[in-house]
Amino acid sequence: MPQIVDQYGNPLKREALKNPQTVRLAEMYRQYPVHPSSGMTIRRLPRLLRAAEQGDLGAQAALFADMEERDGHIFAEMEKRKNALLTLDRAIAPPLNATAAEKSAVAAVTEWFSGIMDIEDVILNGMSAIGHGFSCQEIQWATVEKILIPQNLYLRPHYWFRSLPEQGDQLRLNSDAPDGDALWPFGWLVHRHNARSGFVASSGLFRVLVWPYLFKNYSLRDFAEFLEIYGLPARIAYYAPGTSDEDLDKLLMSLVRLGHDAVATIPLGNEIRFENAATGGGDTFMKMIEWAERTESKVILGGTLTTEAGERGARSLGEVHNEVRHDLMVSDARQTEGMFRSLIQMMLAVNGYDIPLHRQPGMVFDTRKDVDMTDFTGGVAALVAAGDSTIPVSWVHKKLGIPAVQGDEPTLQPPAQAVPAVALSQTPTAQAALSQTTTDDGDVDPPQQALDTTPSPADAVNAAITQLLAPMVTAIKQGMDADAAMSRVADSYPQLDDTQLRELLTRAIFVADLWGQCHAGE
């Protein structure tokens, strides 16, 4: 029997399909976060970051968790970015020119994914790698109708892991072993998110956010202390020379009580004076906090106007920053597709599908922008009417997000045109009236005969339209794509030759006017 291996060539451990790896490592559940953000200083932070670069991810991961927990602005911005993927349609897509076996695998994977509970949580847990640089979800397999599928995926704390930069930047469980325990193949869904290029310890966005977070907390603490004394008069005590240290301590406590309780006792002979409070405000602290939050928004979302309007916010500028957010969303979606590609590979392997890795189905997120259907279809219709026969139907379907018809699938049809009822006895009369070229006396009616024998104006009109749109059609046939051609419809309007068309319209108006004058009395 051939050996089952993962996408990296690591052989399957049968035990991984029965029990999670951490069940055997009881010490993992006795690891608790150390909350290094308490008392964090400018000197301590570089040491913590250097330790992470050398493989000790525990303290850094705990600091990142504290940042997301204690800074509401960071939490809100990260949730915006992570939840953006939940708004996208997703589907299991086959490879190009899929064979029958590959199409069968697509159908199987689609069915299997319908049995995975809380797939949205899997996406959100995977997106935690944006901040940390990685996420590890432990897989609990289950057999359902003789098919092995992931019953649950548990996000394990990031401080449970360490890295080995000198050994391919491997991620390992931070157990009692010197280099930790290797992750079991088929036991983990590991996602590395390259928000920043580099080793896993420095690839998360939180590495950029630690400094604004630190300076913001300094300002918050100073601002809180400022608010405690803002508006209060300064209390100054005078004591006699030779006062003992014990009496000085009592005098100081009396000053503190006086500021808090407005009551105090002091020894006889001492004096307390009240000085006017210093003027000023907390604008300096708030400016520092606002700078930190703007920097956090730029790092996470690529801009600030998607978060708050501020004093100079405007709709047009907000739309520009939304474009930046769309670029980030596309990047996140593509990297998350890689995470699901790993999961699909494991599911196919344990269920006996022998399909090359590059031909396996994959999860695809629909990141296309919405298209104004009215403008788009109007532009395409104008190009087709102008004689452009180079627009593929598949491109139009893709732009509009309309899937192609599968087999005998029912499709929408235009409503039937209502035909007015005509009495049978009226039909011959109407047809006779339309073709009547003689008068009631049997004489030939020259005006009617002239109308009936006049050539159809369609050829002349078509020739005029062809001349009008000739420059645009020529440009399209020279290789211009459909999007640029639609813009050409509007841009080339002043240069179009409408001489022949205007001549036709002038003649038509003249004939209609003359005809009306000649037969006005009839």
VOGU-3710 file (C-alpha; in Angstrom, 3 decimals, decimal comma):
1> mpqivdqygn> 0,000/0,000/0,000  1,532/3,378/-0,958  2,423/5,720/1,878  0,233/8,786/2,427  2,222/12,012/2,623  1,296/15,674/2,972  2,183/18,436/0,513  5,682/18,642/2,005  6,332/14,910/1,715  5,899/14,161/5,428
11> plkrealknp> 4,303/10,732/6,037  0,956/10,396/7,767  0,885/9,307/11,414  -2,188/7,165/11,941  -2,473/8,478/15,467  -3,102/11,967/14,081  -6,421/10,727/12,668  -7,510/9,416/16,074  -6,461/12,004/18,649  -5,066/15,550/18,532
21> qtvrlaemyr> -1,354/15,849/19,243  -1,761/18,131/22,244  -3,741/15,453/24,098  -0,402/13,717/24,711  1,294/16,926/25,872  -0,355/17,836/29,143  2,238/20,524/29,829  0,850/22,568/26,938  -2,366/23,218/28,835  -0,382/24,469/31,833
31> qypvhpssgm> 1,146/27,301/29,835  -0,495/30,629/30,603  0,130/34,050/29,058  2,562/36,238/30,973  0,995/39,567/29,864  4,286/41,344/29,122  2,485/44,589/28,288  2,234/45,290/32,026  5,185/47,524/32,774  6,480/47,420/29,203
41> tirrlprllr> 9,205/49,981/28,562  11,212/51,173/25,594  14,178/49,149/26,854  12,298/45,893/27,453  10,513/45,843/24,098  13,604/45,421/21,835  14,821/42,519/23,998  11,451/40,798/23,631  11,469/41,262/19,852  15,030/39,953/19,535
51> aaeqgdlgaq> 14,111/36,839/21,519  11,263/36,166/19,076  13,629/36,503/16,123  15,765/33,783/17,724  12,796/31,407/17,987  11,206/32,210/21,364  7,774/33,377/20,203  6,004/33,036/23,561  6,506/36,506/25,048  5,980/38,263/21,719
61> aalfadmeer> 2,757/36,347/21,034  1,487/37,170/24,527  2,289/40,849/23,960  0,408/40,791/20,653  -2,621/39,259/22,400  -2,473/42,005/25,044  -2,368/44,665/22,348  -5,519/43,346/20,697  -7,253/42,968/24,061  -6,334/46,306/25,608
71> dghifaemek> -6,356/48,612/22,591  -9,896/48,925/21,299  -8,759/50,739/18,167  -6,423/47,922/17,116  -9,133/45,350/17,830  -11,748/47,212/15,774  -9,438/47,712/12,786  -8,261/44,100/12,807  -11,868/42,884/12,938  -12,719/45,028/9,914
81> rknalltldr> -9,938/43,441/7,932  -10,641/39,872/9,047  -14,406/40,053/8,624  -14,051/41,426/5,089  -13,435/37,876/3,829  -16,753/36,695/5,242  -18,567/39,039/2,853  -17,102/37,318/-0,220  -18,694/34,454/-2,108  -16,529/31,340/-2,164
91> aiapplnata> -16,612/28,067/-4,057  -14,521/24,998/-4,803  -13,049/25,508/-8,270  -11,567/22,858/-10,594  -8,243/23,285/-12,423  -8,171/24,374/-16,051  -9,215/21,688/-18,535  -10,246/19,377/-15,702  -10,522/15,665/-16,376  -13,432/13,518/-15,252
101> aeksavaavt> -11,472/12,398/-12,169  -10,637/15,986/-11,263  -14,270/17,052/-11,659  -15,250/14,158/-9,407  -12,776/15,422/-6,807  -14,334/18,899/-6,993  -17,786/17,464/-6,297  -16,422/15,390/-3,410  -14,562/18,297/-1,789  -17,626/20,530/-2,129
111> ewfsgimdie> -19,697/17,935/-0,307  -17,052/17,459/2,372  -16,814/21,168/3,063  -20,556/21,286/3,615  -19,969/18,925/6,538  -17,307/21,077/8,218  -18,887/22,915/11,105  -18,327/26,666/11,404  -16,232/27,180/8,294  -16,458/30,928/8,971
121> dvilngmsai> -14,604/30,401/12,256  -11,886/28,536/10,375  -11,472/31,579/8,120  -11,370/34,039/11,031  -8,936/31,863/12,982  -6,710/31,646/9,943  -6,863/35,418/9,536  -5,349/35,861/13,000  -2,086/35,212/11,162  -2,295/38,761/9,788
131> ghgfscqeiq> -1,222/40,133/13,144  0,916/37,272/14,481  2,413/36,071/11,206  1,032/32,548/11,639  -1,917/30,580/12,972  -2,088/26,903/13,910  -5,449/25,122/14,051  -5,388/21,591/15,406  -7,538/19,156/13,426  -9,869/16,620/15,014
141> watvekilip> -10,770/14,058/12,356  -13,994/12,074/12,260  -15,370/9,353/9,991  -18,722/10,191/8,425  -20,173/7,562/6,068  -16,697/6,060/5,558  -15,246/9,466/4,695  -12,633/11,179/6,879  -13,384/14,881/7,321  -12,172/17,491/9,848
151> qnlylrphyw> -14,883/17,487/12,489  -13,395/20,428/14,401  -10,453/22,764/14,011  -9,195/24,354/17,231  -7,121/27,527/17,153  -4,284/27,010/19,607  -2,745/30,003/21,426  0,130/31,539/19,536  2,331/31,482/22,633  2,231/27,656/22,511
161> frslpeqgdq> 4,685/27,693/19,622  8,304/28,428/18,876  10,246/28,623/15,619  13,562/27,269/14,384  14,994/29,973/12,103  18,082/27,878/11,436  15,974/24,918/10,234  13,770/26,421/7,577  11,834/28,580/10,050  9,846/25,572/11,246
171> lrlnsdapdg> 6,984/26,036/13,685  7,016/23,664/16,655  5,085/23,157/19,846  6,899/24,844/22,716  7,074/21,699/24,854  9,690/20,593/27,385  11,922/19,269/24,591  14,945/21,492/23,801  13,693/22,371/20,310  10,033/21,695/20,983
181> dalwpfgwlv> 7,912/19,009/19,332  7,413/18,857/15,568  3,823/19,316/14,411  2,233/16,073/13,270  1,489/15,876/9,541  -2,283/15,827/8,935  -2,787/17,041/12,503  -2,514/20,781/11,954  -3,788/23,425/9,562  -0,943/25,952/9,560
191> hrhnarsgfv> -1,336/29,309/7,866  1,540/31,733/7,385  0,387/35,184/6,338  3,002/37,439/4,781  1,707/40,796/5,892  5,440/41,602/6,001  8,185/39,713/4,227  10,600/37,829/6,441  10,752/35,053/9,007  7,577/34,098/10,795
201> assglfrvlv> 8,592/35,998/13,946  8,649/39,312/12,083  6,041/38,752/9,364  2,978/39,869/11,349  1,496/43,359/11,374  1,698/43,530/15,160  5,474/43,905/14,822  4,792/47,291/13,234  2,058/48,180/15,722  4,048/47,588/18,923
211> wpylfknysl> 5,661/51,022/18,823  2,492/53,103/18,286  0,861/50,926/20,947  3,658/51,630/23,435  3,707/55,395/22,856  -0,079/55,544/22,971  -0,114/53,819/26,360  2,496/56,231/27,699  0,245/59,105/26,664  -2,853/57,439/28,108
221> rdfaefleiy> -1,161/56,968/31,470  0,113/60,541/31,534  -3,302/61,813/30,454  -4,982/59,892/33,275  -2,576/61,404/35,804  -3,210/64,826/34,330  -6,970/64,410/34,730  -6,531/63,496/38,399  -5,073/66,895/39,241  -6,567/69,043/36,479
231> glpariayya> -8,184/72,158/37,939  -7,057/71,445/41,492  -4,987/74,090/43,299  -1,470/73,203/44,320  -1,162/72,402/48,043  2,132/73,442/49,623  3,001/72,744/53,272  5,595/74,668/55,264  7,260/73,027/58,258  9,592/74,279/60,916
241> pgtsdedldk> 13,293/73,472/60,808  14,194/70,342/62,723  10,910/68,545/61,977  11,427/64,783/62,181  10,978/62,482/59,225  7,972/60,912/60,906  6,267/64,286/61,205  7,113/65,071/57,583  5,420/61,847/56,489  2,337/62,737/58,505
251> llmslvrlgh> 2,281/66,204/56,979  2,527/64,742/53,474  -0,338/62,353/54,171  -2,386/65,277/55,423  -1,811/67,049/52,110  -2,951/63,962/50,224  -6,081/63,607/52,362  -6,807/67,279/51,936  -6,830/66,907/48,166  -8,989/63,793/48,271
261> davatiplgn> -11,295/64,225/51,262  -11,041/68,005/51,754  -10,204/67,384/55,419  -6,891/66,902/57,199  -5,093/67,447/60,502  -1,656/69,029/60,768  0,591/69,685/63,758  0,446/73,096/65,332  3,010/75,452/63,875  2,888/74,020/60,345
271> eirfenaatg> 1,280/75,908/57,476  -0,523/74,896/54,261  -0,979/77,281/51,362  -3,044/76,863/48,197  -1,631/78,100/44,904  -3,591/78,644/41,705  -3,690/75,685/39,365  -1,488/75,898/36,307  -3,317/76,792/33,123  -3,302/74,462/30,134
281> ggdtfmkmie> -5,063/71,382/28,890  -4,639/67,818/27,743  -4,308/68,607/24,043  -0,724/67,408/23,952  -1,677/63,960/25,235  -4,674/63,691/22,910  -2,578/64,629/19,876  -0,169/61,835/20,717  -3,046/59,366/21,084  -4,590/60,513/17,789
291> waerteskvi> -1,232/60,116/16,024  -0,914/56,573/17,344  -4,433/55,618/16,241  -3,964/57,120/12,774  -0,749/55,143/12,415  -2,527/51,959/13,507  -5,245/52,524/10,899  -2,685/53,095/8,158  -0,833/49,910/9,069  -3,933/47,698/9,251
301> lggtltteag> -6,243/49,165/6,606  -3,856/51,148/4,448  -5,537/54,470/5,253  -7,345/56,513/7,877  -10,513/57,773/6,167  -12,084/54,318/6,203  -12,058/54,599/9,985  -13,068/58,154/10,766  -13,884/61,303/8,845  -11,909/63,637/11,055
311> ergarslgev> -11,955/67,353/10,357  -11,045/67,051/6,676  -12,702/63,770/5,784  -14,571/63,693/2,490  -16,539/61,151/0,539  -14,172/61,177/-2,439  -11,111/60,623/-0,256  -12,913/57,868/1,616  -13,613/56,119/-1,670  -9,905/56,283/-2,522
321> hnevrhdlmv> -9,058/54,542/0,730  -11,747/51,965/0,078  -9,847/51,092/-3,086  -6,764/50,476/-0,944  -8,811/48,253/1,342  -9,976/46,262/-1,675  -6,355/45,590/-2,605  -5,676/44,338/0,920  -8,794/42,182/0,823  -7,671/40,582/-2,436
331> sdarqtegmf> -4,254/39,855/-0,921  -5,814/38,327/2,203  -8,181/36,225/0,097  -5,403/34,841/-2,094  -3,269/33,896/0,900  -6,246/32,305/2,663  -6,888/30,238/-0,456  -3,426/28,789/0,128  -4,462/27,732/3,631  -7,506/25,910/2,274
341> rsliqmmlav> -5,385/24,345/-0,468  -3,402/22,634/2,285  -6,597/21,425/3,979  -8,039/20,106/0,699  -4,798/18,244/-0,024  -5,021/16,481/3,344  -8,691/15,586/2,847  -8,048/14,123/-0,603  -5,002/12,165/0,572  -6,650/10,471/3,559
351> ngydiplhrq> -9,667/9,529/1,427  -7,664/7,813/-1,295  -7,620/10,431/-4,062  -4,376/10,307/-6,031  -4,319/13,684/-7,784  -1,153/15,737/-8,361  -0,917/18,744/-6,102  -1,008/21,256/-8,956  -4,199/19,666/-10,367  -6,186/19,545/-7,150
361> pgmvfdtrkd> -9,306/21,692/-6,654  -9,051/24,804/-4,558  -11,135/27,229/-2,569  -11,626/30,463/-4,531  -12,937/33,751/-3,121  -14,814/36,049/-5,480  -12,978/39,367/-5,118  -14,340/41,045/-8,237  -15,630/44,579/-7,903  -19,274/45,304/-8,550
371> vdmtdftggv> -19,993/46,514/-12,090  -22,694/49,027/-12,964  -24,814/46,708/-15,093  -26,659/49,503/-16,892  -23,508/51,318/-18,037  -21,682/48,101/-18,848  -24,420/46,509/-20,929  -25,100/49,799/-22,696  -21,461/50,116/-23,701  -21,237/46,502/-24,862
381> aalvaagdst> -24,450/46,862/-26,860  -23,064/49,969/-28,586  -19,876/48,113/-29,540  -21,782/45,139/-30,902  -24,110/47,413/-32,866  -21,058/49,152/-34,313  -19,848/45,887/-35,774  -17,285/44,800/-33,167  -17,349/41,000/-33,158  -14,359/40,450/-30,837
391> ipvswvhkkl> -16,137/40,531/-27,442  -16,284/37,019/-25,922  -19,461/35,997/-24,128  -17,445/34,456/-21,270  -15,836/37,840/-20,549  -19,240/39,519/-20,278  -20,481/36,776/-17,928  -17,362/37,134/-15,789  -17,647/40,910/-15,555  -21,301/40,756/-14,527
401> gipavqgdep> -20,814/37,781/-12,211  -23,390/35,728/-14,108  -22,459/32,023/-14,282  -22,651/30,135/-17,552  -25,624/27,851/-18,118  -25,002/24,258/-17,039  -26,670/21,632/-19,210  -30,437/21,953/-19,436  -30,594/24,421/-16,574  -33,634/26,716/-16,935
411> tlqppaqavp> -32,833/30,288/-17,907  -34,688/33,575/-17,766  -36,596/34,504/-20,901  -37,821/37,933/-22,073  -41,543/38,469/-21,543  -43,727/37,747/-24,568  -44,800/40,841/-26,484  -48,528/41,469/-26,210  -50,145/41,410/-29,695  -53,367/43,427/-29,919
421> avalsqtpta> -56,366/41,363/-30,937  -57,597/42,051/-34,472  -60,896/40,821/-35,818  -60,556/38,343/-38,661  -62,756/40,475/-40,869  -60,465/43,456/-40,313  -57,234/41,789/-41,368  -57,810/41,633/-45,129  -59,059/45,208/-45,091  -55,945/46,401/-43,278
431> qaalsqtttd> -53,637/44,515/-45,607  -55,522/45,820/-48,604  -55,279/49,365/-47,330  -51,513/49,039/-46,892  -51,015/47,768/-50,426  -53,687/49,782/-52,215  -52,146/51,682/-55,170  -55,389/52,616/-56,984  -58,243/54,929/-56,174  -61,842/53,872/-55,661
441> dgdvdppqqa> -62,481/54,685/-59,346  -59,754/52,305/-60,464  -57,218/54,983/-61,372  -53,571/54,674/-60,327  -52,685/56,644/-57,155  -49,221/58,120/-57,917  -48,368/59,187/-54,314  -49,137/55,760/-52,918  -47,297/54,063/-55,757  -44,251/56,272/-55,102
451> ldttpspada> -44,235/55,283/-51,457  -44,565/51,590/-52,224  -41,752/51,604/-54,763  -39,347/53,707/-52,689  -36,203/51,697/-51,706  -35,889/50,759/-48,031  -33,927/53,408/-46,113  -32,219/50,732/-44,008  -29,278/50,389/-46,386  -28,659/54,126/-46,446
461> vnaaitqlla> -28,931/54,383/-42,659  -26,564/51,435/-42,152  -24,048/53,024/-44,502  -24,263/56,306/-42,592  -23,804/54,556/-39,203  -20,852/52,576/-40,560  -19,186/55,807/-41,686  -19,967/57,391/-38,306  -18,364/54,624/-36,238  -15,567/53,678/-38,631
471> pmvtaikqgm> -12,689/55,215/-36,569  -13,828/53,470/-33,379  -14,258/50,062/-35,031  -10,816/50,412/-36,623  -9,239/51,138/-33,242  -10,928/48,102/-31,685  -9,752/45,806/-34,448  -6,191/47,005/-33,862  -6,105/45,142/-30,552  -7,756/47,419/-28,009
481> dadaamsrva> -9,420/45,456/-25,202  -13,127/45,733/-24,462  -12,729/47,953/-21,374  -10,724/50,548/-23,286  -13,102/50,284/-26,230  -16,031/51,254/-24,019  -14,165/54,408/-23,031  -13,430/55,081/-26,703  -17,187/55,257/-27,377  -17,421/58,432/-25,319
491> dsypqlddtq> -13,964/59,881/-26,015  -14,184/59,659/-29,825  -17,620/61,282/-30,151  -16,354/64,742/-31,237  -14,246/63,176/-34,032  -16,975/60,991/-35,541  -18,013/61,746/-39,178  -21,777/62,287/-39,124  -22,006/64,067/-42,509  -23,899/61,296/-44,292
501> lrelltraif> -26,249/60,718/-41,370  -27,101/64,429/-41,121  -27,774/64,528/-44,860  -30,224/61,623/-44,554  -32,047/63,272/-41,670  -32,218/66,598/-43,543  -33,734/64,916/-46,582  -36,236/63,004/-44,471  -37,404/66,142/-42,692  -37,672/68,035/-45,997
511> vadlwgqcha> -39,695/65,299/-47,686  -41,991/64,945/-44,676  -42,629/68,682/-44,597  -43,237/68,908/-48,360  -45,470/65,852/-48,353  -47,545/67,293/-45,568  -48,028/70,590/-47,388  -49,109/68,847/-50,619  -51,649/66,589/-48,975  -52,804/68,774/-46,089
521> ge> -56,275/69,138/-47,553  -56,936/65,458/-48,171
//
